[in-house]
C-alpha cells in the first residue's frame, strides 16, 4: 500500500486531507506509528528504536505540534529513516510545515479531531495485513508457476481466481531491474515502491490484477499478452520508467520475454526477459525497455543450448588471437573487433581507438598473420563478428 492507496480506503476518503507533499504519494507504507508519547520530546529519544522506514507517522501531541521549530526538527530526523507520510490534527499545521513537506516531497495529512485515532489505526493495520497476506499469496502463486517441474494447474487456477488474477490466454514475463541512487533507501523499500507503480499503471488498462514478485534488485510481472499489444506495452513501460525515476530517483532497465499460452513455458519467458536485460547492458545502449525478440543475432545465439558448440566456434575463429593477447598482454582482439564494427574502415577505427593509422595497419597485419587468413572479405568478417558476439554472450553468462 502506498499513500494514494491509503487515501482511497473507503472509510478514510473523507478523513485524510492532503495538505502537502503530493509528489511523494507513491511512497509505500509498511505500518502506522503514533508518536504522541512524551519521550519524543526528550533529548535521549533514539529515533532508530522506533522508526524503521516507511511508517505513516501520526503526531497529535500539542507539546510538539505547537512548537513549529521543534516539530520540523523531529520530522526531519524521522525523514532520515525514510518515513512515508505524516498525519497531524486539524488546526495544528503551520504554513512553515506545509512548505517544508512540499519541498521534501513528504505527504502531510490533516486529521479531523472527531475521528478516533484507534479507528484510524485499526483501518490501516487491517488493510496492511490483508495486503501483505495477498502479496505473499501472489508471490507463492508466481513462484509455483515458474516452478514448471512441479506445476499443479488445478491448484494454480483456483488460487488465481481467489486473487482476481486471470490466467487464460497468453502471458509474458517482464523484468524490471532497478539501480538505486539514494543511499538512504534500501532495496526492499525501492522495490515495493516500484511494484506499486507497476500495478497502478497496468490497472488503467487491465480489469484484473497482475502477478508481481519482488526479488533482489528486480521486480517481476506476469502480464497478459492478448489485452496488451506491443505498442501499448511500450507506452505503459515508458510511463513506469518515468515515474520510477521521478518518484524513486531510481533508473529502471526493463526486459520483456516472449509471450506464451502455456503455464509450463512461463519460466522460459522469464529467462528471456532476464537475457534481454543482460544483452542490453552488454550493448551499452541508452534505452530503458528491451524486448527479447528484438535483440537481433543475440536472440538467435541465446536459442543455441549447446554451449560446447558455441565455445568451439569461438576457438576455431579467434582462439589463436585470444591466446596471443594473453601471452603478450596485447589488444589485438579489441582492435579487430572495433575494426569489424566500423565496417572495416581503417580511418574510422583509428580515430575511435585514438591511435595512428600506421599503428592500426601494423596491428591488422599482425592479426592476419596470427589467424592465417585475410580479414577484408565479407564472409570472413561475418564469421569473425559472430565469433566476437558469441564470446561476449558466453562471458555474460559466466
VOKOLLO-582152 format. One record per residue (C-alpha): residue in one letter; x, y, z. Coordinates in steps of 0.5 Angstrom, whole numbers, padded with zeros to 4 digits, always signed. Layout:
N
AXYZ;...
***
This chain:
398
X+0000+0000+0000;X+0002+0007-0002;X+0000+0014+0001;X-0005+0014-0005;X-0008+0007-0004;X-0009+0009+0004;X-0013+0016+0001;X-0017+0011-0003;X-0019+0007+0003;X-0027+0008+0003;X-0027+0009+0011;X-0021+0014+0010;X-0024+0018+0004;X-0027+0024+0008;X-0022+0023+0013;X-0015+0024+0010;X-0014+0031+0008;X-0007+0032+0004;X-0004+0039+0006;X+0003+0038+0003;X+0008+0033-0001;X+0004+0031-0007;X+0010+0029-0010;X+0011+0023-0005;X+0005+0020-0005;X+0008+0014-0009;X+0012+0012-0002;X+0010+0005+0000;X+0007+0005+0007;X+0009-0001+0012;X+0006+0001+0018;X+0003+0006+0022;X+0007+0010+0028;X+0004+0014+0034;X+0009+0019+0036;X+0005+0022+0042;X+0009+0020+0048;X+0013+0025+0052;X+0019+0021+0050;X+0019+0024+0043;X+0021+0031+0046;X+0026+0028+0051;X+0034+0029+0049;X+0035+0022+0050;X+0030+0020+0045;X+0033+0015+0040;X+0030+0015+0033;X+0032+0009+0031;X+0029+0005+0036;X+0022+0007+0034;X+0023+0009+0026;X+0025+0003+0021;X+0023+0006+0015;X+0016+0007+0011;X+0012+0009+0017;X+0006+0013+0017;X+0007+0018+0023;X+0002+0021+0027;X+0003+0027+0031;X-0002+0030+0036;X+0002+0032+0042;X+0001+0039+0042;X+0008+0040+0046;X+0010+0038+0039;X+0006+0041+0034;X+0005+0048+0038;X+0013+0049+0037;X+0014+0049+0030;X+0021+0049+0030;X+0022+0043+0035;X+0016+0040+0030;X+0020+0041+0024;X+0027+0038+0027;X+0023+0032+0029;X+0020+0031+0023;X+0027+0032+0019;X+0030+0027+0024;X+0025+0022+0022;X+0026+0023+0015;X+0033+0021+0015;X+0030+0014+0017;X+0025+0014+0011;X+0018+0015+0014;X+0013+0015+0009;X+0008+0021+0011;X+0006+0025+0017;X-0001+0026+0020;X-0003+0032+0024;X-0009+0034+0027;X-0013+0040+0024;X-0011+0047+0027;X-0004+0044+0029;X-0001+0045+0022;X+0003+0051+0020;X+0005+0054+0014;X+0012+0053+0015;X+0011+0046+0016;X+0007+0046+0009;X+0012+0049+0006;X+0018+0044+0009;X+0014+0038+0007;X+0013+0040+0000;X+0020+0042-0001;X+0022+0035+0002;X+0016+0031-0002;X+0013+0028+0005;X+0006+0027+0004;X+0003+0031+0010;X-0005+0030+0012;X-0009+0034+0016;X-0013+0029+0021;X-0020+0031+0024;X-0021+0032+0031;X-0027+0028+0031;X-0024+0022+0028;X-0022+0017+0033;X-0015+0015+0033;X-0016+0008+0035;X-0021+0007+0029;X-0015+0010+0024;X-0010+0005+0027;X-0015-0001+0026;X-0017+0001+0019;X-0010+0002+0016;X-0007-0004+0020;X-0013-0009+0018;X-0011-0006+0010;X-0004-0007+0011;X-0004-0014+0014;X-0009-0016+0008;X-0005-0013+0003;X+0001-0017+0006;X-0003-0024+0006;X-0005-0023-0001;X+0002-0020-0003;X+0005-0027+0000;X+0000-0031-0004;X+0001-0028-0010;X+0009-0029-0010;X+0007-0036-0008;X+0003-0037-0014;X+0008-0033-0018;X+0013-0038-0016;X+0009-0044-0017;X+0008-0042-0024;X+0016-0041-0025;X+0017-0048-0022;X+0014-0052-0028;X+0017-0058-0026;X+0012-0059-0020;X+0006-0055-0023;X+0000-0056-0021;X-0005-0053-0026;X-0011-0054-0022;X-0009-0051-0015;X-0006-0045-0019;X-0012-0043-0023;X-0016-0044-0016;X-0011-0039-0013;X-0011-0034-0018;X-0019-0034-0018;X-0018-0032-0011;X-0013-0027-0012;X-0017-0024-0018;X-0012-0026-0023;X-0014-0028-0030;X-0009-0034-0032;X-0013-0035-0039;X-0010-0033-0046;X-0002-0032-0047;X+0003-0028-0042;X+0010-0026-0042;X+0014-0024-0036;X+0017-0017-0035;X+0023-0016-0031;X+0024-0009-0028;X+0032-0008-0026;X+0033-0002-0021;X+0039+0001-0019;X+0038+0006-0013;X+0041+0012-0013;X+0039+0015-0006;X+0044+0011-0001;X+0039+0012+0005;X+0033+0008+0001;X+0034+0000+0002;X+0033-0004-0004;X+0026-0007-0001;X+0023+0000+0000;X+0025+0002-0007;X+0023-0005-0010;X+0016-0004-0006;X+0015+0003-0009;X+0017+0000-0016;X+0012-0005-0015;X+0006+0000-0013;X+0008+0004-0019;X+0008-0002-0024;X+0001-0005-0021;X-0002+0002-0021;X+0000+0003-0029;X-0003-0003-0031;X-0009-0003-0027;X-0011+0003-0032;X-0011-0002-0038;X-0013-0009-0035;X-0019-0011-0031;X-0016-0016-0026;X-0010-0016-0022;X-0003-0018-0025;X+0002-0022-0021;X+0008-0019-0019;X+0014-0021-0015;X+0020-0017-0011;X+0027-0020-0012;X+0034-0018-0010;X+0035-0012-0015;X+0029-0013-0019;X+0021-0014-0020;X+0018-0019-0024;X+0011-0018-0027;X+0007-0023-0031;X+0003-0019-0036;X-0003-0022-0040;X-0001-0021-0048;X-0008-0021-0051;X-0010-0015-0048;X-0004-0011-0049;X-0001-0010-0055;X+0007-0009-0056;X+0005-0001-0058;X+0001+0000-0052;X+0006-0004-0047;X+0012+0000-0049;X+0007+0006-0047;X+0006+0003-0041;X+0013+0001-0039;X+0016+0008-0041;X+0011+0011-0036;X+0013+0006-0031;X+0021+0008-0032;X+0019+0016-0032;X+0015+0015-0025;X+0020+0011-0022;X+0026+0016-0024;X+0021+0022-0022;X+0018+0019-0015;X+0024+0014-0013;X+0030+0017-0016;X+0032+0010-0019;X+0034+0008-0026;X+0030+0002-0029;X+0032-0003-0034;X+0026-0007-0037;X+0027-0014-0040;X+0021-0017-0044;X+0020-0024-0045;X+0016-0027-0051;X+0009-0029-0050;X+0007-0036-0049;X+0000-0039-0048;X+0003-0045-0043;X+0004-0044-0036;X+0010-0049-0037;X+0013-0044-0041;X+0013-0038-0037;X+0019-0040-0034;X+0022-0039-0041;X+0019-0032-0042;X+0022-0030-0035;X+0029-0033-0037;X+0028-0029-0044;X+0027-0022-0040;X+0033-0023-0036;X+0037-0025-0042;X+0034-0018-0045;X+0037-0014-0040;X+0044-0017-0040;X+0044-0016-0047;X+0042-0009-0046;X+0048-0008-0041;X+0053-0011-0046;X+0051-0007-0051;X+0051+0000-0048;X+0045+0002-0051;X+0042+0008-0047;X+0034+0006-0048;X+0031+0003-0042;X+0026-0002-0045;X+0029-0008-0049;X+0024-0014-0052;X+0028-0020-0052;X+0025-0022-0059;X+0029-0015-0062;X+0036-0017-0060;X+0038-0019-0067;X+0043-0024-0067;X+0044-0025-0060;X+0037-0027-0060;X+0039-0033-0064;X+0045-0034-0060;X+0041-0035-0054;X+0037-0040-0057;X+0043-0045-0058;X+0043-0049-0052;X+0050-0053-0054;X+0055-0049-0050;X+0060-0053-0053;X+0058-0052-0060;X+0059-0044-0058;X+0066-0045-0055;X+0068-0049-0061;X+0066-0044-0066;X+0070-0038-0062;X+0076-0042-0061;X+0076-0044-0069;X+0075-0037-0071;X+0079-0033-0066;X+0082-0037-0061;X+0089-0036-0063;X+0088-0029-0063;X+0086-0029-0056;X+0092-0033-0053;X+0096-0028-0057;X+0093-0023-0053;X+0094-0027-0046;X+0101-0028-0047;X+0103-0021-0050;X+0098-0017-0046;X+0096-0014-0052;X+0090-0011-0055;X+0089-0015-0062;X+0082-0018-0060;X+0080-0011-0059;X+0083-0008-0065;X+0080-0013-0069;X+0073-0012-0066;X+0073-0005-0067;X+0075-0005-0074;X+0070-0010-0076;X+0065-0006-0072;X+0067+0000-0076;X+0065-0003-0083;X+0073-0005-0084;X+0074+0003-0084;X+0081+0004-0082;X+0081+0011-0081;X+0074+0011-0077;X+0077+0005-0073;X+0084+0009-0072;X+0080+0015-0069;X+0076+0011-0065;X+0082+0008-0062;X+0086+0014-0061;X+0092+0011-0065;X+0096+0013-0071;X+0093+0010-0078;X+0100+0007-0078;X+0100+0003-0072;X+0093+0001-0074;X+0096-0002-0080;X+0101-0006-0076;X+0096-0009-0072;X+0092-0011-0077;X+0098-0014-0081;X+0100-0018-0074;X+0092-0020-0074;X+0092-0023-0081;X+0099-0027-0079;X+0096-0030-0073;X+0090-0032-0076;X+0093-0034-0082;X+0087-0031-0087;X+0086-0024-0090;X+0080-0020-0086;X+0078-0016-0091;X+0073-0020-0095;X+0065-0020-0093;X+0065-0028-0091;X+0071-0028-0086;X+0069-0021-0083;X+0062-0024-0082;X+0065-0030-0078;X+0070-0026-0074;X+0064-0021-0072;X+0060-0027-0070;X+0065-0030-0066;X+0066-0024-0062;X+0059-0024-0061;X+0059-0031-0058;X+0065-0029-0054;X+0061-0023-0051;X+0055-0027-0050;X+0059-0033-0046;X+0063-0028-0042;X+0056-0025-0040;X+0053-0032-0038;X+0059-0034-0033;
***
